[in-house]
Amino acid sequence: MSKHRMFLKVLLISTIILFAACASFAQNTTDGNGVVSVGIVKKQGITTYMYGTHVLMDDNGKTLYALKSDHINLDKYIDKKVTVKGDLTEGYPVDFGPNYLNVKSIE
């Protein structure tokens, strides 16, 4: 294989990784007021980590956050794509679970 072809393969792979990282970052950001994330709300099932009443999942079904809220009825948003804003709960994640987000607002 020529050096030119090898360079092009490395460049292509690097570009794909960069785009994947940017897409992931666009869904989950942290501003000065906490976490902002976009995803689909699902009811929390049985898990190994056992915290949260709901989860926020990406379009591929990967769990982004375990959710709880002191002020918002998250059941109203089940199976809906939303933007959540909240604060990470200290001491989490545990047992290989996701970060634990206390939802302050949801759109």
Steps between C-alpha positions, in 0.01 A plus 500: 500500500637837409567771754241719327222238540596441861490874569153525342369211712634657819350836401160342429493312830606812692226703333234243589611495864499880515146524361375233741652687796346829388155342457518354850606835649215682326245285684649547845649826614577662829447871544557713809157399628534122474442236233293544184424182305266386222349153496195281545354449849427141602373353827784347701486122506693252708869583488823400671546853631144561633474878505279739312132483414557551126784500248593725211604303191656601171347409162695172500362386838812577702430631850637850541380574856296351780240765587313622802315823565377665815258729313412349160280199426729316260222252413345772280804480270538123456587406139541867404818662371580786736770736617569460871690740719620407844776435746714189541445322832821466703626150571382355169541304282525175696501133397595592141177698461450834326537845647201595716324820394257695719276662235419867562324571168387310195386613154 
